[in-house]
Amino acid sequence: MPTTSTNNLENGMTLELPEGLFRVVEFQHVKPGKGGAFVRTKLKNVRSGAVLDKTFRADEKVEQAIVDKRDMQFLYREGDSFVFMDTVSYDQVHVPESTLSSTSDYLKEGDTAVLQMYGDEVVSVDLPAAVELSVSATDPGLQGDRVSGARKPATLETGLVIQVPLFVSTGDKIKVDTRTGEYITRV
């Protein structure tokens, strides 16, 4: 596995540390007036999402992890795992629901996602910033109920429940932000 110096850290770089597999969120080179220089970093655990603040000596060697990003198409659910197909080689990969965490709320059959793989292990799944989903159930908006900014709950085709404006009805296709889980617009 290649090593890199802490002086060469970049945002988005993935490191293999004794604590686990981490992605660099931010870093800062510090040269105090007295003593040696150091690098202060904020690292995010790729598997659990936990954030770790860690300080390294300047020019300390760390293991750089090579994470392969592949475009995959979601095919179907099988028990508690999701089956994805590589769009290039047509290989199928079973991904446990625990690895997907909240991203499973936005996946429907046929959707494409970017799977980040470390060796043969899927460590995370990246979705587009917004996805289009159908509203499977919501209460009808009442005539005359036109309060600005009023919201009501709606159940989407994946089972996710979000707050939508009063004019959205059952069967509508809406665009949802996958980062915040909020309604964006009707399609």
C-alpha positions as a Markdown table, in Angstrom:
| # | Residue | x | y | z |
|---|---|---|---|---|
| 1 | Met | 0.0 | 0.0 | 0.0 |
| 2 | Pro | 1.4 | 3.4 | -0.9 |
| 3 | Thr | 2.5 | 5.8 | 1.8 |
| 4 | Thr | 2.3 | 9.6 | 1.6 |
| 5 | Ser | 3.6 | 12.4 | 3.7 |
| 6 | Thr | 1.2 | 14.5 | 5.9 |
| 7 | Asn | 2.6 | 17.5 | 4.0 |
| 8 | Asn | 0.9 | 16.2 | 0.9 |
| 9 | Leu | -2.6 | 15.6 | 2.3 |
| 10 | Glu | -5.6 | 16.8 | 0.2 |
| 11 | Asn | -9.3 | 17.0 | 0.9 |
| 12 | Gly | -11.0 | 13.8 | -0.2 |
| 13 | Met | -7.9 | 11.6 | 0.2 |
| 14 | Thr | -8.5 | 8.3 | 1.9 |
| 15 | Leu | -6.1 | 7.0 | 4.6 |
| 16 | Glu | -5.6 | 3.6 | 6.3 |
| 17 | Leu | -4.9 | 4.4 | 9.9 |
| 18 | Pro | -4.8 | 2.0 | 12.9 |
| 19 | Glu | -8.2 | 3.3 | 13.9 |
| 20 | Gly | -9.7 | 2.4 | 10.5 |
| 21 | Leu | -10.3 | 3.8 | 7.0 |
| 22 | Phe | -10.7 | 7.6 | 7.0 |
| 23 | Arg | -11.3 | 10.3 | 4.4 |
| 24 | Val | -9.7 | 13.7 | 4.9 |
| 25 | Val | -12.4 | 16.3 | 5.3 |
| 26 | Glu | -10.1 | 19.2 | 6.1 |
| 27 | Phe | -6.5 | 19.8 | 7.0 |
| 28 | Gln | -4.4 | 22.7 | 8.2 |
| 29 | His | -0.6 | 23.1 | 8.3 |
| 30 | Val | 0.5 | 24.8 | 11.5 |
| 31 | Lys | 4.0 | 26.3 | 12.2 |
| 32 | Pro | 4.1 | 27.6 | 15.7 |
| 33 | Gly | 6.8 | 30.1 | 16.6 |
| 34 | Lys | 8.2 | 27.6 | 19.0 |
| 35 | Gly | 8.5 | 23.9 | 18.4 |
| 36 | Gly | 8.1 | 21.8 | 15.3 |
| 37 | Ala | 5.4 | 22.1 | 12.6 |
| 38 | Phe | 2.4 | 19.9 | 12.6 |
| 39 | Val | -0.7 | 19.1 | 10.5 |
| 40 | Arg | -4.1 | 19.4 | 12.2 |
| 41 | Thr | -6.8 | 17.3 | 10.4 |
| 42 | Lys | -10.5 | 16.5 | 10.5 |
| 43 | Leu | -11.1 | 12.9 | 9.3 |
| 44 | Lys | -14.3 | 11.1 | 8.6 |
| 45 | Asn | -14.6 | 7.3 | 9.1 |
| 46 | Val | -15.6 | 5.9 | 5.8 |
| 47 | Arg | -17.5 | 2.9 | 7.3 |
| 48 | Ser | -19.3 | 4.5 | 10.3 |
| 49 | Gly | -19.3 | 8.2 | 9.4 |
| 50 | Ala | -17.8 | 9.2 | 12.8 |
| 51 | Val | -15.6 | 12.3 | 12.7 |
| 52 | Leu | -12.1 | 12.3 | 14.2 |
| 53 | Asp | -9.8 | 15.2 | 14.9 |
| 54 | Lys | -6.2 | 14.1 | 14.7 |
| 55 | Thr | -2.9 | 15.9 | 14.7 |
| 56 | Phe | 0.2 | 14.6 | 12.8 |
| 57 | Arg | 3.8 | 15.7 | 12.9 |
| 58 | Ala | 4.9 | 17.5 | 9.8 |
| 59 | Asp | 6.3 | 15.1 | 7.2 |
| 60 | Glu | 4.9 | 12.0 | 9.1 |
| 61 | Lys | 4.3 | 9.0 | 6.8 |
| 62 | Val | 0.7 | 7.6 | 6.6 |
| 63 | Glu | -0.8 | 4.8 | 4.6 |
| 64 | Gln | -2.9 | 6.0 | 1.7 |
| 65 | Ala | -5.8 | 3.7 | 0.9 |
| 66 | Ile | -6.8 | 3.3 | -2.8 |
| 67 | Val | -10.6 | 3.5 | -3.0 |
| 68 | Asp | -12.1 | 2.5 | -6.4 |
| 69 | Lys | -15.3 | 4.3 | -7.4 |
| 70 | Arg | -17.5 | 2.4 | -9.8 |
| 71 | Asp | -20.8 | 3.3 | -11.4 |
| 72 | Met | -23.3 | 0.6 | -10.5 |
| 73 | Gln | -27.0 | 0.1 | -11.3 |
| 74 | Phe | -29.4 | -1.0 | -8.4 |
| 75 | Leu | -31.2 | -4.1 | -9.6 |
| 76 | Tyr | -33.3 | -5.4 | -6.6 |
| 77 | Arg | -33.4 | -6.2 | -2.9 |
| 78 | Glu | -32.7 | -9.7 | -1.7 |
| 79 | Gly | -33.4 | -10.2 | 2.0 |
| 80 | Asp | -31.4 | -7.5 | 3.9 |
| 81 | Ser | -29.0 | -6.8 | 1.1 |
| 82 | Phe | -29.2 | -4.7 | -2.1 |
| 83 | Val | -28.0 | -6.2 | -5.4 |
| 84 | Phe | -26.0 | -3.8 | -7.7 |
| 85 | Met | -24.7 | -4.5 | -11.2 |
| 86 | Asp | -21.4 | -3.1 | -12.5 |
| 87 | Thr | -22.4 | -1.2 | -15.7 |
| 88 | Val | -19.1 | -2.1 | -17.4 |
| 89 | Ser | -18.4 | -5.7 | -16.5 |
| 90 | Tyr | -22.0 | -6.8 | -15.6 |
| 91 | Asp | -20.7 | -8.3 | -12.3 |
| 92 | Gln | -23.3 | -8.3 | -9.5 |
| 93 | Val | -22.4 | -7.2 | -6.0 |
| 94 | His | -24.5 | -7.8 | -2.8 |
| 95 | Val | -24.3 | -4.8 | -0.5 |
| 96 | Pro | -25.7 | -5.1 | 3.1 |
| 97 | Glu | -28.3 | -2.6 | 4.1 |
| 98 | Ser | -26.1 | -1.5 | 7.0 |
| 99 | Thr | -23.5 | -0.2 | 4.5 |
| 100 | Leu | -26.1 | 1.9 | 2.6 |
| 101 | Ser | -27.4 | 3.5 | 5.8 |
| 102 | Ser | -29.8 | 6.3 | 4.8 |
| 103 | Thr | -29.0 | 6.1 | 1.1 |
| 104 | Ser | -31.4 | 3.1 | 0.8 |
| 105 | Asp | -34.3 | 5.5 | 1.3 |
| 106 | Tyr | -33.6 | 7.1 | -2.1 |
| 107 | Leu | -32.8 | 4.0 | -4.2 |
| 108 | Lys | -35.4 | 2.5 | -6.6 |
| 109 | Glu | -34.8 | -0.3 | -9.1 |
| 110 | Gly | -32.9 | 0.8 | -12.1 |
| 111 | Asp | -31.2 | 3.8 | -10.4 |
| 112 | Thr | -27.5 | 4.3 | -10.8 |
| 113 | Ala | -25.1 | 5.0 | -7.9 |
| 114 | Val | -21.4 | 5.3 | -7.4 |
| 115 | Leu | -20.1 | 2.5 | -5.1 |
| 116 | Gln | -16.8 | 3.2 | -3.4 |
| 117 | Met | -14.9 | -0.1 | -3.0 |
| 118 | Tyr | -11.8 | -0.8 | -0.9 |
| 119 | Gly | -10.5 | -4.1 | -2.2 |
| 120 | Asp | -13.7 | -6.2 | -2.5 |
| 121 | Glu | -15.5 | -4.4 | 0.3 |
| 122 | Val | -18.1 | -1.7 | -0.5 |
| 123 | Val | -17.4 | 1.1 | 2.0 |
| 124 | Ser | -19.9 | 3.7 | 0.9 |
| 125 | Val | -22.4 | 4.6 | -1.7 |
| 126 | Asp | -22.7 | 8.1 | -3.4 |
| 127 | Leu | -26.0 | 9.1 | -4.8 |
| 128 | Pro | -26.7 | 12.1 | -7.1 |
| 129 | Ala | -27.6 | 15.3 | -5.3 |
| 130 | Ala | -31.3 | 14.9 | -6.1 |
| 131 | Val | -33.5 | 12.0 | -7.2 |
| 132 | Glu | -37.0 | 11.8 | -8.7 |
| 133 | Leu | -39.5 | 9.7 | -6.7 |
| 134 | Ser | -43.2 | 9.2 | -6.9 |
| 135 | Val | -45.6 | 10.1 | -4.0 |
| 136 | Ser | -47.4 | 6.8 | -3.1 |
| 137 | Ala | -49.6 | 8.3 | -0.3 |
| 138 | Thr | -50.4 | 11.7 | 1.1 |
| 139 | Asp | -53.5 | 13.6 | 2.4 |
| 140 | Pro | -55.3 | 15.7 | -0.2 |
| 141 | Gly | -54.9 | 19.5 | 0.1 |
| 142 | Leu | -58.0 | 21.2 | 1.4 |
| 143 | Gln | -59.7 | 23.9 | -0.7 |
| 144 | Gly | -58.9 | 27.3 | 0.7 |
| 145 | Asp | -56.0 | 26.0 | 2.8 |
| 146 | Arg | -53.3 | 28.1 | 1.1 |
| 147 | Val | -51.1 | 29.2 | 4.0 |
| 148 | Ser | -47.7 | 30.1 | 2.6 |
| 149 | Gly | -45.1 | 27.5 | 3.4 |
| 150 | Ala | -47.5 | 25.0 | 4.9 |
| 151 | Arg | -46.4 | 21.4 | 4.7 |
| 152 | Lys | -47.9 | 17.9 | 5.0 |
| 153 | Pro | -46.3 | 14.4 | 5.3 |
| 154 | Ala | -46.0 | 12.3 | 2.1 |
| 155 | Thr | -44.9 | 8.7 | 1.7 |
| 156 | Leu | -42.7 | 8.1 | -1.3 |
| 157 | Glu | -42.4 | 4.9 | -3.4 |
| 158 | Thr | -39.3 | 3.8 | -1.4 |
| 159 | Gly | -41.2 | 4.1 | 1.9 |
| 160 | Leu | -39.5 | 7.4 | 2.9 |
| 161 | Val | -41.7 | 10.0 | 4.6 |
| 162 | Ile | -40.9 | 13.6 | 3.9 |
| 163 | Gln | -42.7 | 17.0 | 4.3 |
| 164 | Val | -44.1 | 18.4 | 1.1 |
| 165 | Pro | -46.2 | 21.5 | 0.1 |
| 166 | Leu | -50.0 | 21.2 | 0.3 |
| 167 | Phe | -50.4 | 21.2 | -3.5 |
| 168 | Val | -48.6 | 17.9 | -3.9 |
| 169 | Ser | -50.9 | 14.9 | -4.4 |
| 170 | Thr | -50.7 | 11.1 | -4.6 |
| 171 | Gly | -49.1 | 10.0 | -7.9 |
| 172 | Asp | -47.0 | 13.1 | -8.4 |
| 173 | Lys | -43.3 | 12.8 | -9.2 |
| 174 | Ile | -41.2 | 15.0 | -7.0 |
| 175 | Lys | -37.5 | 15.8 | -6.8 |
| 176 | Val | -35.9 | 15.2 | -3.4 |
| 177 | Asp | -32.5 | 16.4 | -2.1 |
| 178 | Thr | -30.5 | 13.2 | -1.1 |
| 179 | Arg | -28.2 | 15.2 | 1.2 |
| 180 | Thr | -30.9 | 16.8 | 3.4 |
| 181 | Gly | -34.0 | 14.6 | 2.6 |
| 182 | Glu | -36.0 | 17.7 | 1.7 |
| 183 | Tyr | -38.5 | 18.3 | -1.1 |
| 184 | Ile | -37.1 | 20.4 | -3.9 |
| 185 | Thr | -39.8 | 20.7 | -6.6 |
| 186 | Arg | -42.5 | 18.8 | -8.5 |
| 187 | Val | -41.4 | 17.2 | -11.8 |
